[in-house]
Amino acid sequence: MRTDVPVKDSIPVPTASVAAPSSPSPAKARPETTVCSVDLYGDSIMHGGYKGNLRLAEPPAATLKRLRPRYAVQDFSLNGETATLRAKTFGSEPRTGRFVVIEHGINDTMQRLPLEVSLRSMIETVRREGREPILTGLSRQPVSIPGRTAANQSIRRLASDLRVPFADWDAVRFTPQEMEDVLHPSKPYSDRLVKSIVEVLDRLAPECV
């Protein structure tokens, strides 16, 4: 694993190794292995961070694992990260997930960075690896963020154009009282965002429910 790429809060599920029979019977087909695994990429909202150095007691990765115990969940999210920055190293990073959730966007928007170009690059990398990308769109905030609506529409359009499964975070129920600060969801709102990802995973891999 590259030492210059930060990896946060991996939540692996160990798999038991099963010894193959010494003389497999040609009459029996080897059963297919169901792969229930997901890698999470994003900023502090995916990481469960808020107010600089605080974090939800059960961050999104742990919530997803609780809701769908069969999944191996790897959390690669980082506070303050942009898609623009992550895309630079994304192609050389090791991944194991069958699904790769990409939540980036709000930080790129606030910094006026080329979000769509970066997301497209990450999606192409995920697919080259034989994995399934999932986009989330942007969560909501109680304050107006210049460019947010246009950025969310851009992510939605990208998902449609590239046929990427989309967890529509903009459509998730939200109240201003369910925030830890002006950008970051409190636990109830964060849980609903995670559940929208779970709904997409359930549709794509019902065998993992």
N, C-alpha and C positions, 0 to 999 in steps of 0.2 A: 504493500500500500504506500502511495506517495506520502512523504512526511510533510510536504508543504501544502497539502490540502486538508483543511480542518474537517473533521468528521465528528458530529455531535450525537451523543445519546443514542447509540445503537441499541436496539431492543431485539436481539436475535431470538429465534426459536430453534433450539437444537433439533437436528433430525437424527434419528437412530440409524446407524449403518446396519444393513442386513446382508449377511454373507450369502452369495449366490450358491445354489446347489452345485455340487461337483459334477453331476451329470444331468443337465436340464433335459426334461422330456420334450421331444420335438412336437408332441401332440398338444402341448399347452402353450398358449401365447403368454408372453411376459406382460403382466398388467402395467398399464400406463401409470406414471407417477403424477399425482395432482400437485401442482405447484401453487401454493397460496402464499405469495410474498409480495411486499410492496415497499418501495423506497420513496421517502418524502423529501422534497426540496422546496425551499422557500425562505422567507424572512422571519421576523420575530412573531408574526401572527401564526405561522405554522409551528414555530418553536414554542409558542406559549409564553413569550417574553412580554414584559411591560415595565414601564417606569425605569428604563435603563438596565438595571441589574436584577430585576425580579422575574420570577417565572411561576406560572400556574402549578399548583401542587400535582395535578395530573395534566401534563401537556398533551397536545393533540395526538402525538404518536402513541402515548400510553392509553388515551381514550379509544383510539382505533383498535388497539390490541385488546382492550377490555370488551369492546363491542363485537369484535370478530377474532376470537382466540386462536383460530386455526391459522391466522396470518403470521408470517415472520415479518416484522416491521423494522425497517432501518430508517433512522431519523438523521438526515443530512442537512437540516435547516439551520440557519444561522441568523442571529439578531442583526438587523441592519443591512442584510445582503441584498444585492440587486441581481437581476438576471444578467445584466451586462457584465458584471464581474464574474459570476458563476460560469457563464458560457465560455470564458477564456480557458478554464481548466476542465470543463465538464467532459470533454471527449477522452481525457486520459484518466479519469477517475474510475475506480472499480465499483461495480454495482452487482447485486445479486437478485434484485426484484423482478418478478414477472411484470409488475405494473410499476410505473414511475410517475408520481404525482408532482406536478410543477405548479407552485403557488405564487411565484414571483410577480411583481408588477407595481405595487404602490410606491416603493422606494425609487424605482426607475422613473415613474411618473413625476414624483416630486423633484427629482434631479434632472428631469428632461432628457433622459437617456433613451436610446433607440430600442425600446422594449420588444417590438414585434420581431425585429431581426434576431435578437438574442433568443427569444422563445422558439422561433423557427429552427434555429441552429440546434437547440437542445432537443427538440422533437425529432429532428432528422437523426441525431446521434442515438437517441433511444431506439428508434426503429431499426437503425443499422445493427444494433445489438440484439435484435429479435425480441424486444420488449414492447409493452403497450404504454404509451404516454397518456396521461390524464391532465387536463388543465382545470383550474378552479375558477378563474376570474378573480375579481377583487371583492374583499369584504367591505362592509360599509362603516362609515364614521359619522359622528354627530356634528362634524365641522365640514365646511366645504373645502375640497382639495382641488386646486386648479388642474384640469386635465384628466381627472379621475374617470369621469363618465366616458370620455372619448377613449381612454386607455382600456376600460372594461369592454367597450364595444369592439375595440380592436382585437382583444383576446377572444371574445366570442366569435368574431368573424374568422379569425385564424383557426379556431377549433372546427368551425363549419367547413372552411375551405379545405383543410387537411384531414377532415374526418377524424378528429381527435375527440374521444369521450370528454364531456364537459360537466363538471360539478359547478352549477351556477351559484356561486357564493353571493352574487348581487341580489338573488331572489330569496335568500334565506331570511326568515323573520328576524327583525332587528329592532331594538329600542335603545335610545340614547343612554338609558339607565344601566344597560348591560355592558358597560365598558370599564376597563381598569384605568384608562386614560383616553385621550382624544383619538388614538389610533388603534388601541389594542383591546380585543374582546375580553370580557370576564368569562368565567367558566360556563355559565348557561349558554351564552352566545357562541363561544368556542365549540361547545359540544354540538350545537346544531350545524355548525360549519363542517365538523368532522362527519356527522351523520350524512351530510350531502355527498361526501366522498364515499362513504360506505354504500350508499344507494347505487352509485355508479359501479363500484366493485361487485356488488351483488348481481347487478345486471350482466356484467361481463364474465363473472365467474361464480355462478350459482352453486357450484360444487364446493366452494370455499365458505359458504354461509354456515 
